[in-house]
């Protein structure tokens, strides 16, 4: 049975890392294959003179499935029953092109798509293949040549591609947003198109704050039933924030060298009656390094309880943001693994957004720390009995003190004020 092997973004990033290592290294370079074979060579000095910066783009096939016909012998099995608009009775329609949604279409289309990719590899195009997308990398010195090779190959083989999507960024996007702000109203069709462009462009920018802003914009749009959407003050502010993000944005950066160790961060939140507290433990190279146990500020509790009955979700999410801020020097530019024992909080950090406005505010404070010192972060689930941060969240520090784990005093990632230490209150 055939299995799809898709060359997605990971392969493209790997190609860029290999290229950057070769260009930033000495005169020699080597590449170890999965088979154990080592490829060695010399870096031509002309690259560094002509321009070796890796540039990225994506070639997208236009109306991909419709480009490939169904075999005449197989059309009897490509019949679709639909309502005939003329007779208003069910009719049978024979599909002459690959029917979208058919399980067989996926496999056969990818065979042809992979053929195009393989021919491009023979032409020395460093690209990948993900269904109908072909993400490609090219050194800046030969980027025009690489683009010409890709487009000429498609033209010679008869593959139609979307030439309007070859540029990864659309510079007129900021102009469209500013025009939207001036007019104060937008049609639903134009709004959906604009949101698609925002989502696409934001995926190339460092950080997840764009997702939080788009969540606020979507929430505003859902409150309108008509085809004309009128901006309110909150939506205007969200658009201004997104424009500022686009103008001051930095591209995602992938380090050529990865740290040998992973920083582990355990967090926990506790809501016991009227007391709401958080705790965290930092583990560096297998050693309990430091910990904290603090009360959640009263002004945040008042804000959350004004619209929520149970606030354990925001409390657990707040613990992660506090840990990210207090241990920024250990997490910055490192691989960091956050262990959270609350599924709601974990999901919010993985998605980078939440339907809860209070959690979105917490996530935004986490992103502020990421903008100052980006990290490579992963959010994992840990069972409560296995969470070492459970005790400090309830003012129990005996075990951690015996392990010579020092206690730190964190500050609020939203207000900036120091948090109240639980050590002075006794065990909760």
N, C-alpha and C positions, 0 to 999 in steps of 0.2 A: 504494500500500500504506500502511495506517495505521501511524503510529508513536506510541508512548506518550510523552507529555511529562508527567513526574511532578513535581509541585510539592512537593519534600521539605523537609528542615530548612533548606537554604540559603536558600530563598525566604522562610521564616518569619523567619530571622535578619536577612535583608535588610530586611524590613518593619519589624522592631524598630529597626534602625539608622536607617532613614529617619525613623521617628517620633521617636526620641531626638534626632536632629539638629535636627528642627523644634522640639522642645520646649526644647532647651538653647541654641538660637540666639536671634536677635533677634525682632523682631515680624514679619519677613518670612521666607518659606521658598521654596525652589525645588527642582524635581526634573527632572533631565535624562533623557529617555527614550532608548531604544536607537535610535530613529529620528532623534534629534537635536532633537526638539521639547522645549522647556523649559516646564514648568508652574510658574507662580508664584502665590503667594497670601499671605494674612496669617494669622498664628496668633491664634486667638481668646483673649483674656486669661482667659476662664473656665476653660480647661483647667488652667492652673497653680494656680488656686484650688481647683478641684474634685478634682484628682488625676489626673495624667497618666502614672503609672508603668505601663509595659507588662507585662501579665500574660499568661501562656500556659496553654493547656490543649489537650486533644486529644479530639475526638469520634470514636468508633470505631463503625462499623456492626456490628450483632450478626448473627452467622452470615451474612455478607455474600452469598455465592453463593446460599444457599438462599432468599433473598428474591426472586429473579427466576426466573420460569418460562421454560422452553424453549417456543418456539412449537410449536403442535400439528403444524404441517407439517414441523417439523424433528426431532420426537422419534424418527423412524425412524433418525436418525443419532446418537442419544444413547442407544444401547443398550450396557449393560455386562454382560460375562459374569463371573459369580461362582459360587462353590460354594453351592448351596442348603442351608442348615443343616438343613432338615427332611428332604429326600430324599438329601442327601450326594452329589448329582450336579450337574454344572454347569448353571446356569440363566441365562436372559437377563432382565435387569431394565431397564425403560424409565425413564430419568431425566426427571422432570417439572421439576426445578430445574436450574440451571446446574451441570454436573458439575465438581467440583473436580479440577484437574489437566489439564483439556482446554485446548489452546492457544487455541481459539476463545472459551472462557469468559473468558479474561483480557482480551481486547480488548473484548468486548461489555459485560463488567461495568464496565470503566473508562469506557466511553461513558456509562453511566448514572451512575456515580460523578462524572464530570466535569460532568454535567448538574446534579446537586445542588450541586456547588461553584459553578457559574456562576450559579445562582439565588441562592445566598448572597451572591455578589459584588454582584448587583443590589440586595440588601438592605443593602449596605455592610458586610458582615462581612469583616474582614481575615483571611482564612484561606487555607490551601493544601489540596492533595489528593494523598495518596499511597496509591493503591489504595483500601482501605476506611477509611483514617485521614484525619481532617481537622484538622490542627494549626491553632490559631487564636490570634491576639493581640487583646487588648482593653485600652484605657486603664482604669486602676483605677476611675475615676469612673463608667464605664458598663459594668463587667464583668457585673453582674447582667442588664442589658438585653441585652448581647451573647449571654450564655448562653441567655436566654429566647428570643431570636430564632433561635438555632441549633436548639434543641430543638423550637420551634413549627414551624419549617420542615420538619423531619424528620417530625413528627407529621402535618402537613397533607398531605404527599406520600406518607405511608405507609412511610417508611424507618425500620425499627427500629434503635435505637442502644443501645449499652451504657452506661447511665447511671451504672453503678458505676465506670467508668473515666474519667469526666470530670475527676476531680482527679488531677493528675500525681504527687502524693506520697501515700503511705499512711502516716499517722502511727502506726498500730499496728504497723508493721514492727519497730521496736526492741523493743516489748513481746513480739512473737513470738520474736525472737532470744533475749531474756532468759529466756523460758519454756523454750525449747529448751536453754539452758545449765543451767537448774535441773533439768530432767528427765533430761538426759544421754542421751536416746534419742529417735529420731524414725523414723516410718515412711518408707519410700522414696517413697511417693506424696506425703506432706506435704513431704518434703525437696525433691522436684522442683518443687513449687509455690513453696516458699520461695526456691529459687535463681532462679526466674523473676522473682520480685518484687525480689530483690537486684539482679539484672542490670538490670532496668528502672529502679529507683531510682538505681543507681550511675551510669547514663548522664547524669543531670542534675547530677552533682557534679563539681567541678573536680578534674582529675588522674586518673591511671590506677592508683593504688595499689589501688583496689577490685578491679580485674581480677586483680592478683597474689594478693590474699587469697582471692578466689573460686577461683583455680586451685589453691591449697593445699587448700581445702575439697573441691573436686571430686576431687583426688588421694586424699584421705582416703576419700571415698565409694566410689571404685572398688575400694578394698581390702575392701569388704564384699559378700558374695554373698547374704546374707539380706535379707528385707524390713524388718528392724529394724536401724537404724544406731546404733551405740553410740559416743559421743564419746570420743576419747582426748585426752591433754594438748595435742597439737599442734593438733587441731581446735578445742578450747576456746579456745586462744590466738588462733587465726584469727578466731573469732566475736567475741571481745572487741575485737580490732583493728577489725573492721568496725563494731561498735556505736559505738566511739569515733569512727570516721570519719563515721558518720551524725550523731552529736551535734555534732561540731565542723565539719561540712562547710560549704563555701561553694559557692554555685551557680556554674555556668560563666558567665563574663563575656565579652562581645564588645565591643571598643572601637568607638566611633563613628568615630574617626579612625585610619587605619592609617599606620604609618611609611612614608616614601617609599623607604627602602632595605631590603635584606635582608642579614642577617648570615650569612656562609658559614663553616662549621666543617668542616675536614677532619680525620679521625682514622684511626689505623692501629695495629695490634698486630703484634708479631713474636715468634715462638717459635723461637729458634735454639739447639738443643741444650738446655742447662740454663739459658740466659738467656731471660727473657721480659720484653719491654719494650713500651712504648706511645709514641705520638707524636701531636701535634696541631698544627694551624695555624689561626689565626683571620684571616679576610679581612673587612675593614670598608670598604664603599664602594669595592671594587675594589683595595684596597691590602693587602699583607701586613702585618698589624698585629703579631702576636706568635705565639710557638710554644713548645712544650715537648717534651722527650724524657726519659722516666723509666723506671725499673725497676718492675716489678710487685712489691709487697711479698712477702717470703718466706712470711708466714703465710697469704696468700691462695693462693699457689702450692701450698703443702702441703695446704690444704683441697681445692683443685680436683683435684689429682693423686691424692688418696685415693680418689676414685670415678671419675675419668676418665683415659683414656690420652692423649688429645689434647685440649689445653685452649685451642686457638686461638680457639674460640668465646667463652669467658668473657674471654679477653685482649682481643679486639676489642670486646666489649661494655663492658668496663671502661674502655677508652680514651674512649668516648663519655661515660660518667658523669663521668670526670675532667675532660674538656673542659667539660662543662656546669657543673661546680662552679667551675673556675678562672676562667671567663669569664662569670660570672653577671651582672656589671654591664653587659656588652655584649649579653647575650641576653634579660635580663628585659624583658617587655612588648614584645618585638620579634618580627618574623618571622625565624626562624632556619632555615637549610637545612643539615642535617648530611649530609656525604658519607662513606659507609662502603663499604669494598671487600670486606666479608664478608657474604654473603647471609644466613647464619644470624643474625648480630647485627642486621642491618637488619630482618629479619622480626620478631625479638623486640621491637624498639623500636616498630615499626608496630603490632603487636598489643597491646603493653603487657603481655605476659606470655610465659612460656616453660615448656616441660615440664622444663627443667633447673633444679633448685633453686638452683644457684650463679648462674645468669644472673638468676633471679628476685630474688635478693638485690641484684644490681647494678642491676636495673631499679628496685627499691624505693629505692635511694640516689639514682637520677636523679629519681624522683618527689619525694623530700624537697627537692631543689633547686627543683623546679617549684612545690611548695607555698609556698616562701618568696618566689619571684619567677616567676610564671607567664609562659610565652612561647608564641608560635605557631610550633610546630616541625614540620618536614617532614624525613623521612629518605629519602635518595636513594642509589642505587648509583653508585659510581665505580670504573672499572677501575684495578687496581693501578699500571700504568705512568703513569696520569694523576693519581694520588693524591700531592699535594704533601706529605702527612704521612708518606709512606713513609720519606724520608731521616731526619727527626728521630727516628723510632721505632728507627732503627739508629745513632743518635749521629752522623749526618752533618748538620752545620749550616752548611757553607760557603756554599751557595747562599742560604740564608735570611739569613745575616749580611751578605752582599753586598747583599741587597735591603733592608737596614736593618730586618729583622724581629727585634724584641727577644725574648729568651728569658725565660720565666717559670718559677717553681717551683711546681707544683701540689701539692695535698694529696689524700690518699685520701678519697673520698666516703663510705667505709664506716667507717674508724677515725678519720679526721680528722688523721692525722699527715702531715707533709711527705714527699713521695716523693724517692727518690734520683735526682739529675740524671745523665743519661747523658753529659753533656759531660766529666765527670771520668774517664770510663772509656775514651774513645776510640771509634773507629768499630767497630761490631759486624759 
